[in-house]
Amino acid sequence: MEQYTTHIKAKTGWFDIDLKELFRYKDLIWLFFKRNYTTIYKQTILGPLWLIFKPLISVLLYAFVFGNLAGLSTSGVPQFVFYLCSNALWTFFATSLTQTSSTFTANAAIMGKVYFPRLVMPISSVLTGMLDLGIQLAMLVIAIAYYSFNGYNFGLGWSLLLVPVLIFQAGLFGLGCGIIIASLTTKYRDLVVLVGFGVQLWMYATPVVYTTEIIPRKYLSVYMLNAMTPIIECFRSVLLGTKTLAWHYWGLSWIVTLIVLTLGVLLFSKIEKTFMDTV
Amino acid sequence: MSDTAIKIENLRKQYKLGAIGGQTLNAELQSWWARVRGKEDPNMKIGQSAEHFGESFWALDGINLEIKKGEAVGIIGGNGAGKSTLLKILSRVTAPTEGDIWIDGRIASMLEVGTGFHGELTGRENIYMNGAILGMTRKEVDEKIESIIDFSECRQFIDTPVKRYSSGMYVKLAFAVASHLDAEIMVMDEVLAVGDMKFQKKCLGKMGDEAKGGKTVLYVSHNMATIRNLCTRCIVLEKGKMIFDGDVEKAIDIYMNSHSSDLKTEYDLSTFKRVSADLGRKARFKSISILDRGMARFRTDEKMLLDFKWTAHENIDNVLIDLSLKYADGSAVGYTDCRTMLKDYSAGDYETKLEYDISNLAEGIYIAYFHLSEINESNELRDLDQADQIFFEIVNDSMEKTNWQRQYWGSVRLPQLREV
């Protein structure tokens, strides 16, 4: 049967994702990415300016509530920069996760009518989050430049090269968690409600508005099982020069990330072919 | 290189009846835990036995088919025969439960026009979007965009967001993109022929060109005329099985006379439960049958003959039978009655034969509601008994009449306009 170009078969293997085909659909990934953007900001007053206002407002709020009212330590880093830095990476992870988790349910109408590699959708969602992240990083660079000019030493160095690696890891982890939930939501709708709430709780289980310094030493190894903890801590350490124990747990965090991602891709490839029957 | 475009081997698709997913995780865990302990499932309806729960049916049951390159194959069958399931599997929207399909060449499936269209994007952006979803690369769309815009007849509005388009323009644009797909195998659903009369002709013409231009075409339709026009071979599906494969005329003939449980011709109403106790008290329908055919399927040029058996339990003045007609989706179509039978009936059994001219109904499935009524002294119509849900189907079988656009034109063909 070699002369045939496509074989549609009943049983799906555990790893049935055609990466070459995925690459052929790169234009579609790009178009979904563009669509996500152009449609959000059409017919709005501020348009893309929202991309700047949204993080700015959250960061100012964090600084006020957690920095001033609660008095949480920021390891001596100026509060604004600290929260901006944490928020940038966390929002990227959170949007990757939530956007990906609704892949099947939100796009059932399209996916019920036409075939394309289903992974196109989650990937373009993660890319969409990347643009938000880019803008926040630009704001961070400006802030760092401003504070350095005023005499604060962030201790920037070669370790900055790890920034893209950490971002990449956060993206993979978000994608992994997202597609696991996406695969399960085709059958269990109550997970959709849980996602928004869960991500919010998760933020407090991750050192976004505080540092790991306040975690008792004996709980640290359990606490670090949350792959996002070392990622955020290391991210801040690289950019803001904070001291952290999280580097020891970075390898563990990668292991968790890869396990979650593999599990996600396996579940996804198992479900993507028949999800239309259950969604 | 073989000359086979699609080869389907023992294809089966199973759907579960009842609760497909739909349960919450908690409920599923409960059911699972009960099964593990060998107890009764707490989520099963009372009286539902374990064997029946999770019962499944085969939407497709052992399809074997080989389609040669360049063939235009029509697929016909009643509702639930498995046509859409077959198309869905071929276009890889869902996977089969058993069996294999081998395809040689790129397959373009058009089950719907305008998939992925977004209201906020302009016509041009949507062409790229829709093209990419259908599997075109950016370069391919670049090459074809001018021709697509011309075909769509929307050049003037091409840089306007499509949410400002009229519904007609929207589908024209969508069809224009779909029809420019460059695949060797086209899988098409009849809904594709859209828009006004003129554009429909254009769409069908384009599909015909594809079929005649050496492409392999799989075409699903309820419209026998377009099947005749486009296809060289025709398959009849019934309850997931292929009951005929071959000559188009023969296939249409078989389809017109094939059985379908919805379209039965005999209705026994003697024991049928009425919606209110008042109905059937003074007079009662015993049975209704549709005469002269094995199933309630009609061509547009035919007449429906009905036979009513009914009983008057007492002497009743001014009795007649009336009909309110609904479309399959429940929307009202029209009302008529039989004034000629209007007279006084004494207690006893009666048989009334009525003829109903259906020539002005557009194709589709209809539901008839017959009432046995009396007209009282104050000239009001009062129902004595009713016979609900008599289903029948009208099939378009004439060349002149193109696909009927129910959403724009309703269900009734008005009398022809005449020059004076």
Interface residues (C-beta under 8 A of the other chain):
Chain A: M1 Q3 Y4 T5 T6 H7 I8 K9 A10 T12 R24 Y25 D27 L28 L31 R35 T38 T39 K42 Q43 A109 I110 M111 G112 K113 V114 Y115 F116 L184 T186 K187 Y188 R189 D190 L191 K273 T274 M276 D277 T278 V279
Chain B: M1 S2 K7 Y15 I20 G21 Q23 T24 L25 N26 E28 K88 I89 L90 S91 R92 V93 T94 A95 P96 T97 E98 G99 D100 I101 W102 I103 D104 G105 R106 I107 S109 L111 E112 T115 G116 H118 E120 L121 E125 Y128 M129 A132 I133 L134 G135 T137 R138 P161
